[in-house]
């Protein structure tokens, strides 16, 4: 076991945090140069340790000295999530405030570098079509799609979009352009609203003056403290790529498909795991009951089950450990000794974690002769969009892996348990469809294009509004954007039906309206239909008569019906493979007999 002297020498900041000696910590941070991002033997920085232990004063000192809030511990939880787990609103407030400040500063500092990278690459125009799809047809029918039009000239980038977001009632459509201009080591961003004919300008600064709008409000803090902590990510560690095959019997060759005029090799990425972790140790019993009753319509409709690890804290009632940051009585000598295995024991509140894992197959269509460079031209654009879009962030994480050779003309990756994103690159250099102010050039050895400079300027008659970052428009974090998208799909699902139409569950799965209103629905199907309706009513609010919803009685039956349908599909696929093997053996036998 390590000694106290060893801890003080090896982890001086961690030692002061452990003892919450914030006055000495403040003095040390002011007078000495220590590595604030050094991780201890359990994978925590000094700030992560302070937050996990719920030490408010030490946390404030480290935040005031620019300790990095956007870090994770070895289990993938970030500082904000650990702050939520403490249940301390003041601690969460100061962590959120510094997190937003650091994200904003990082965003401002990163954009000029991205634009400088693009300056050295050839100019181009390309369209990125985003389609949100689902294996559930009814859900797929409600999913939005959009085509991002990307213009790049020198160190200027323009991105046009029509899908603006979701306003808690319906999808927002419009006609907006986001223009980034690099200049003298800095950058300017314009958000141009072509419908209202106005433009917001923002000088991308890294100073603190314009960051007052980023202060979290009480509603934000309260919402986080009364809801489970949820994180969703794609586990890329086990992913492997394999070439898809085409043909029947014994003659199977590598599969090729033409996408937007380009011959592509088709690959599948197997062992793609979409992991959703949920923590609830900070919730009261009332909050837990409320969150359980407010399962989303998609969860009720699809019967998504929680699988994997489950840790509970039943032996530590909340009223006993709500202010006890070390209920397992772990000593610092034990904690900082990397050779000691605590098992499920740890500092902080005992964790209540549920993990959902669903395996997917991601698909890739790769072209060897595509006229764009993924690392030089596309990745900086994706990085630029990933700053404020969780979907581009997931795309970036995927394409930064060691992909097979070629340009990914089309990619299909999971976003959530029932939702995929299909991204297709097309109309490169405006070859397929003419684009105003884009001129295609056929040079000797390559294609190119010339872009009109007016594309990157605000039209003269538009109303110009200075400092876009200082207005009250909401800037969502990635996890908040994820929640909004899921909510939007759910809301669209609710709004897709009418009160006068009766749709049975099988028609719903096929994404069809009721085509036989005169045909009575049998009892079992009607019960399943009631389950779906009840799950939707839960999301919209309790029934006016105050009666309990019957959804909990029917979720199991609905889930079972879906599983039977899935098993039938798998059985049919196995039969097809067996038949193919028999045909192959028969063919080989006939050739041998000859």
N, C-alpha and C positions, 0 to 999 in steps of 0.2 A: 504494500500500500504506500502511496506517495506521501511525502511529508508536507507540512505547512510551508516550510522554507522553499520547497520545490515549486509549490503552487504560486507563491508570491513572486518567485524569480521567473517562472515560465509564463504565467498568466496574471500579470499584475492588475490589469483592469478587471478581469473576471473575478479576482479575489475580492476587490473592493465592492464590486457589484453583489457578489454572494452575501457579503455582510451588510449591504446597503449603506456603506460608509460614503455617502454622497458628497459630503463636504471635502473629504480627502480626495475623492475621485475628481471633483471639480478642480481642485488645486493641481493634481497630477496632470490632468488634461490641459490645463493652462500653461504649466511650466515644463512639461516633458513631452517628447515626441514618441508616442507609442502607436503601434499598429492597431487601429480601432477595429479593423476587419479580420483580425486573427481569430480563428475558430479553436474552441477547446476540444478536448478529447471526445466530446459528445456531439461535435459538429455545430456548436452554437457560437456566434459572435458575442461580444460583451453586451451589445444591445439586445440581441435575442434572449440572452440569459436574464437580463434585467426585466424584460417584458414577461417572460415565462414565469419568473418569480413574483411578478406583480409589484416590483419596486419602483414606484412612481418617481421618486426624486432622482434615483440613479438613471432611469430612463430619460428624464428631462435633461440631465447633464449631458448624456451621450448625444441626444438629439441636437442640443444647442452647439455641440462640437462636430456636427455634420456626420455622425455615424450613419452608415447606409441602412435605410429602412427597407429597401427593395431586395432583401436577401431571404434565403430559405434555410431551414434546418435540414438535417439529413432525411427527415420523413416527408419533405416537400411542403411543409407549412411555412407561410411567410410571417413577417413580424405583425402585420395587421391582424391576421387570423389568430395568432397567439394572444394578441391584445384583446380581441373579442372573447377568447376563451377565459380570460381572467374575470370577465363580468364587470370590470371597473370602467365606468363611462369617462372619467377624467383621463385615465391612461389611454383609452382608445382614442379620445379626441386629440390629444397631442401627437399620437402616432399617426393618425389619419392626416392631420395638418402637415406634418413633416413629409409624409409619404407623397401627398399631392404636390408639395413644393419641389421635392426631389424629382418626381416624374416630369413635372413641367420643365424644370431646369435641364434635365437630361434630354428631353425632347427638343428643346431649343438648341442645345449644344450639338445634338446629333444631326440635325437637318443640314447645316452648312457642309458637314463632312460628306453626307450622302450626295448632295448636289455637286460637290467637287469631284467625287468619284464618277458621277454621270458626265461631267464636263469632258472627261477624257475619252468617253465612249462615243461611237458614231450616233448621229441623230436618228430617231425612228418614230413611227406611229404604230400602235397595236391596240387591239380591242381584247379585253378580258371579260368573257361572259361567265357570270356566276349564276349557277342554278342550285337552289336548295331542294334536295330530293329526299325521299323517304321510302322505306320498304313497305310502308302502309299507304296505299293509294289515296285514301281520304285525306291523310296528312299532306301527301305530296301535292294534292290539288290546291291546298291552301298555302303552299310555300311560295315565296316571292322569287323573282329572278331579276338580274340587272346586268347591263353591259357597261363596264368601265372603259372609257376611251382615253388612252394614254398618249400624250404628245411629249416628246423630249427634244429640246434644242439647246445645245451647249449646257449651261448649268441651270436651265429653266425647265420646269416640268408642269404640265397641265393635266388634270384628271377630271373628266366629266362623268357625272353619275345622275341617275334619275330616281334611285331608291334612297330616300333620305333617312329613313328610320321608322320608328313606331311611336305613336303619341298616346299609348295606353288605350286607344279605342280602335285605331285602324292603321294600316300601312300608310306612311307618308311618301307621296310621290312628288317630284318636282324636277327642276332643270338647274343643276348647280355645277359650277366649275371650281376646282381647288387649284390654285396656281402658286407654285413655289419658285422664287427667283434667288439665285445665289449671287452675292456681290460683296467684294472686299472682305472676305472671311466671315460675313454674316449672311442673313437671308431675310426675305420678306415673303409673307404668305397672304394671299387674297382668297376670300371665299365669295364667289360671285353668284348671286341669285338672279338668274335670267328671267324668272317669272315676275319678280318685284322690281327688276332692273336696278339693283343696288349691290354694292360690294363692300365687304368688310376688309380692312387692311390691318395687318399686324406685323410690326417689326419684331423679329424673333430675338428677344433679349433674354439674358440669363440672370438679370438682377431681380431683386425681391420687390421692387416698387409696384409692379403690375399684378402681383399675385394675391391681392386681398380677396378676390372672388373665390379662391380655392379653399377658403376656410370651411371646414365641415360644419353643418348645422346640427341642431339637437335631434331633428327627425332622422337624419342619416345615422347618427350614433345609436339612437333608440332602436331603429330598424335592425341594425346589425346585432344588437344585444338580445333581441327577442326572436331571432330567426336562426336556424342551424347554419353552421359554417360549411360551405360547399365549395369544392374545387373539382374541376373536370380537366383531364389532360390525356394526351395520347402517349402511351408508353412505347417508346421507340427502341428499347433495348433489345427486344427479341425479334424485331422485324427482319424478314428476309425477302429478297426479290427473286421471282422466278418467271421465266418466259411462258406466256400462254401458248397453248397448242391448238391447232386447227386440223380438221380432217377426221376420217372415221376409219375403223378397222385397224389394220397394221400400218397404214400410211398416215402418220401424224407429223405435221411440220410446224415450225414456229409460226405463230399467228401474226399477221400484219393487217392493219386497217388504214384506210385513208381518212384523215381528219382535216377538214378545210383545205383540201388539195394537196396535203403532204402525207407521204407514205410513212406510217409509224409502226414501230415494234410495240406489241402489247405485253405489258408486264403486270403481274399481281404481286402485291406486298402482303405476305401472310403474317400471321401472329401480330396483327395490329390490334392492340388492346386499348379500349377507351375506358379509363378508370375514373369513377366518381367517388370521392371521399366526402363523408358527412360527419361533422362533429356536433355534439349537443350537450356537453358537460356544463356549459354556461347557462343553459335554459332552466327555467323553473318548470315544475310539473304542469302548470297551466300552459306555458309556452309550448311544451312538448305535445300536449294534447291538442292544442290549436294547430300546430304545424302538421300533426298527423292527420287531422281532419281536413286540412287544406291541401291534401295531395293534389297535384295538378291533374287536369282532365286527361292528359296524355298518359300519366302514370296509371290512373284508374282504368283508362280505356285499354291500355296494352298490358296491364298486370305486371309491370316491371318489378321484379323481385330483387331484394338486396341479398347479395352473396358475398362470400369472402370473410375477412376478419371482422370480429365484433368484440370490442372491449367495453366493459361497463365499470361503473364505479359504485355499485350497490353497497359495498362495505363502507363507503364514506358518504353519509348523508350530507346534502348540500349545506344545511345550516351549520354543520360541524367544520367543513373545510372551505367555506366560501372565502375566508380570509387566511386560510392556512396554505401557504405556497409550497410547503414541503411535507405533505401528509404521510409520506413513506419514511420520513426521518432519515433521509440520505445525508451522510456527512460529506463535507467538502473533500476529505481525503478519499472517500469512496467515489464521489462524482468525478473527480479529475484523474482517477486511475483508469486508464483505457483498458486495462486487463480485466476489470470487473464487469460482469454481465448482470444487469438489473432485471432482465426479462421484461415483463410488462410494467415494472415499477419505474417511476421517473419523478422528476421535480414538477412543480406546477400541479394544477388540478388533475386528478385521475381522468384520463381521456375516455370519452364515450365515442367510439369511431365505428361507422358502418361503411363498408366498401362495396361498390358495385363494379363489376368487371364484365364488359361485353367485347367479344372478339369480332373483328371485321376483316374484310379483305379490301385494302385500298387498291386502286387500279391506276396504271400509268400508260400513256401513249407517247412514246419517245421517237423523235425524228433526228436522224444523224445530220441532215442537210438543212436545218432550219436557219433562216437568215438572221436570227438574233442570238446574242450570247446570254446565257442564263446568269453567270456570275457578274458580267460587266454591265449589262443593260437592265435585266429584269430584277435581279436580287435587290439592287438599291431602291427600285420602285416599290417592291414588296416591303422592304424595311421601312420605307417612308410611310406606307399605308398602315403597317403593323403598329406604328406608334399610337394610333387612335382606334384601331379596329382589331378586335379579338379574332375575327375570322382570317384576316391577313396574317395575324400572328401565328395561328395554327398552320396556315399554308407555309409560312416562312420556316417554322420548325421542321416541317416535313421535307421541304425541298433542300434544306441545308444538310440533310443526311447524305450518305454516300450512295447516290442514285446510280443506276446503270447509265452508260454513256448515251448521250442524246439530249435534245431539248424536250421538256415535258409539254407537248402541245395540248394535252388534255390530262387532267388529274382528278381523281375522285377520292375524297378523304372523309372520314367521319367527323362531325362536329359535336353531336350529342348522341344519345342512345338510339334515337329513331331518325336522326337527321344527318344527311350527308351533304357535302358541298362538291359540286362538279364545276371545275374551272377549265375553260377552253380558250386558247389563244387563237385569234383569227384576224382577218382583214389586215394582215401585216403590210405596212407601207401603203395602205389603201389600194391594194391590188384587186381585191374582189369587188368592193363597192367604193365609188369615188367619195372623198371626204373634202368638204370645203377647206380651202387654204392649205391642202396637203398635195404636193406634186411628187409623183413617183418617178424615179430615175433608174434606168437600166444601164449600169456601168459595165465595163468589160468583164470584170470578175465577180461582181456582186450587185445586189439590189440596194437602193438607197432612196431617200426621199428628202424633199426640201419643205420646211414648214414656214409659213408666213409669220413674221414677228408679231403681228397684231393678235395672234392666238394667245400670247402671254401678257396682254395688256387689257385693262378694263375699258370697255366701250365708253366713249367720251360722254354720252348722254346719261350714263348710269349715275345714281346717287352714291357718293363715296363716303363711307363711314370709317373714321380712323380707329385704330387700336381694337381689332376684333377680339383680342383676348380680355379686354377690360369690360365687356358688356356682360349681361346676365345669362347668355346662352349656356346651356348645360354641357359640361365636358364629362362624358362617362368613362369610367375605368373599364378595363377589359372584362372583369368579372361582372360588372353591372350591365355591360352590353350583352353578355351571354344570357343573363337573366331576362333582359328585355326581349331578346330574340325568341327565347323559349315561351315567354308570356305572349308574344305576338302570334306565334304559331297556334298556341292554345286558344287565344281570342278569335283568331280566324276560323278555327275549327268550330267554336261555339256559334259564330255568326253564319256559318255555311248552311245550316239547316233552317227550316221554318216551322212555326208552331202547327201549321195545318198539314204537314206531310209526315207520314209514318214510315221510317226507314228501318229495316231490320239490320242486324249486325253484319250479315253476309254482304248485303248491298253496300253497307258502310265501308267494309274492307275492300270492296271493289271500287269504291269512290263513285257510286252511282246513286241517283235519286230513285225513289220508289217507283217502279214501272208497273206494278200490279196492285193499285190501291184497292181493287175489289177482292183480291185474294186474301183471306184471313191469315194472319201470322200465327204459327202454332205457339203453344204455351211457353216452351223453352226459349224460343227466339224472342218472344215478347219480354220474358224475364231479363234476357241479356240486354235487350233494347232499353229496358227500365234502368239497368245498371249504368249504361252509357249516359242516359239522360240525367240520372242522379249524380254521376260524377261531374257532369257539366254544371249542374245546379250548385254543387258544392263550391265550385270556383266563383260562380256569379253571386253567391250569397245564400244564406239559409232560406228555406221556404217561408212564405209569409205567415202560414199557420203555426209555425214554430215546431212542427213535427220533425223527428229525426229522419235523415236521409237513409234509404235502404241500401246505399252503395256497398257497404261493407259486407252485406250478405251475398252479393252477387259477383264481387271482384274475382273470387276464386274460380267461379264457373266460366267467366269470360276469359280469364287467363288460360284455363284448361282448354277451352275451345280453340284458342289461338295456337296452343302447343300441339293439339291434335292436327291442326291444319299444317303446321310446320313439319310434324313427323310424317304426314302423308307426302309432302314434297320431297323430303329426304328419302323416303322409301321408293318413290318413283325414280329419283336420281340413281339410287343404288341398283334398281332393276335395269335401268338403261346401261349402267357401267357393266353389270354382269352379262347382259345381252351382247354388248360390244366385245367383251372378252371371249364369249362363246363363238361369235362370228369369226373372230381372229383365229381362234384355235381350229375351227372348221376349215378356214382357208389354208392355214399352214398344213393341216393334215392332208387336204386334197392335193396340195403342191408336193408333199412328201410322197404320196402314193403314186403320183405320176413319175 
